[in-house]
Amino acid sequence: MLADSLLGGAPAYRSEILAYVQDWERELALINTPVSIWQGDCDNWAPPAMAAALAKRLPGFEKLHSLPGLSHYSALAWYLNHFMPSDNLP
């Protein structure tokens, strides 16, 4: 993924990063569905403080689940293993 992002896909990657750092305050206020956040407590891409700040701004926020010892991608892998068994994936 990193090789694709940083080599031939660099313009698309930069575009995604620029969108990521925009002010999303107005859009967050429009979310009207229940939201739970699953967060690795060792995530350095989207640190736990960022998840907590996001949670405070979501009208439908329900719960922040902290995953001890996990980082960004290991938290994703944990979630997928627990809630999306491989036999359900394409």
C-alpha positions as CSV (number, residue, x, y, z in Angstrom):
1,M,0.0,0.0,0.0
2,L,2.7,2.5,0.9
3,A,4.7,1.7,-2.3
4,D,1.6,2.3,-4.4
5,S,0.8,5.5,-2.4
6,L,4.2,7.0,-2.5
7,L,5.3,6.0,-6.0
8,G,2.8,6.0,-8.9
9,G,-0.1,7.1,-6.8
10,A,1.5,10.1,-5.1
11,P,-0.9,12.7,-6.5
12,A,-4.0,10.7,-5.4
13,Y,-2.3,10.1,-2.0
14,R,-1.6,13.8,-1.5
15,S,-5.2,14.6,-2.5
16,E,-6.5,12.2,0.2
17,I,-4.2,13.7,2.8
18,L,-5.4,17.2,2.0
19,A,-9.0,16.1,2.3
20,Y,-8.2,14.4,5.6
21,V,-6.9,17.6,7.2
22,Q,-9.8,19.8,6.2
23,D,-12.2,21.3,8.7
24,W,-15.1,18.7,8.9
25,E,-17.0,20.4,11.7
26,R,-20.1,21.2,9.7
27,E,-20.3,17.7,8.1
28,L,-19.8,16.0,11.5
29,A,-22.9,17.8,12.8
30,L,-25.0,16.2,10.0
31,I,-24.2,12.6,10.9
32,N,-27.4,11.2,12.4
33,T,-26.6,7.6,12.8
34,P,-25.2,5.8,15.8
35,V,-21.4,5.8,15.8
36,S,-18.9,3.6,17.7
37,I,-15.1,4.1,17.4
38,W,-12.7,1.2,17.7
39,Q,-9.2,2.7,18.5
40,G,-5.8,1.2,19.1
41,D,-4.4,2.9,22.2
42,C,-0.9,2.9,20.5
43,D,-2.1,4.4,17.2
44,N,0.3,7.1,16.0
45,W,-1.6,7.8,12.7
46,A,-4.8,8.7,14.4
47,P,-3.9,9.1,18.1
48,P,-6.4,8.2,20.8
49,A,-6.8,12.0,21.6
50,M,-7.9,12.5,18.0
51,A,-10.6,9.8,18.4
52,A,-11.7,11.3,21.7
53,A,-12.0,14.7,20.1
54,L,-14.0,13.2,17.1
55,A,-16.3,11.4,19.5
56,K,-17.2,14.7,21.2
57,R,-18.3,16.2,17.9
58,L,-20.5,13.3,16.6
59,P,-24.2,13.8,17.5
60,G,-24.8,10.0,17.3
61,F,-21.7,9.0,19.2
62,E,-22.3,5.8,21.3
63,K,-19.0,4.4,22.5
64,L,-15.2,4.6,22.1
65,H,-13.6,1.1,22.3
66,S,-9.9,1.2,23.3
67,L,-7.9,-1.7,22.0
68,P,-4.8,-2.0,24.3
69,G,-1.4,-2.4,22.6
70,L,-2.7,-2.0,19.1
71,S,-1.7,0.5,16.5
72,H,-3.5,1.8,13.4
73,Y,-3.4,-1.3,11.2
74,S,-3.3,-3.8,14.0
75,A,-6.6,-2.4,15.4
76,L,-8.1,-2.7,11.9
77,A,-6.9,-6.3,11.7
78,W,-8.3,-7.0,15.2
79,Y,-11.7,-5.6,14.2
80,L,-11.9,-7.5,11.0
81,N,-10.9,-10.8,12.7
82,H,-13.6,-10.3,15.3
83,F,-16.5,-8.8,13.3
84,M,-15.8,-9.8,9.7
85,P,-14.7,-13.4,9.6
86,S,-12.7,-14.3,6.4
87,D,-15.5,-16.5,5.1
88,N,-17.6,-13.4,4.8
89,L,-15.0,-11.5,2.7
90,P,-15.1,-11.5,-1.1
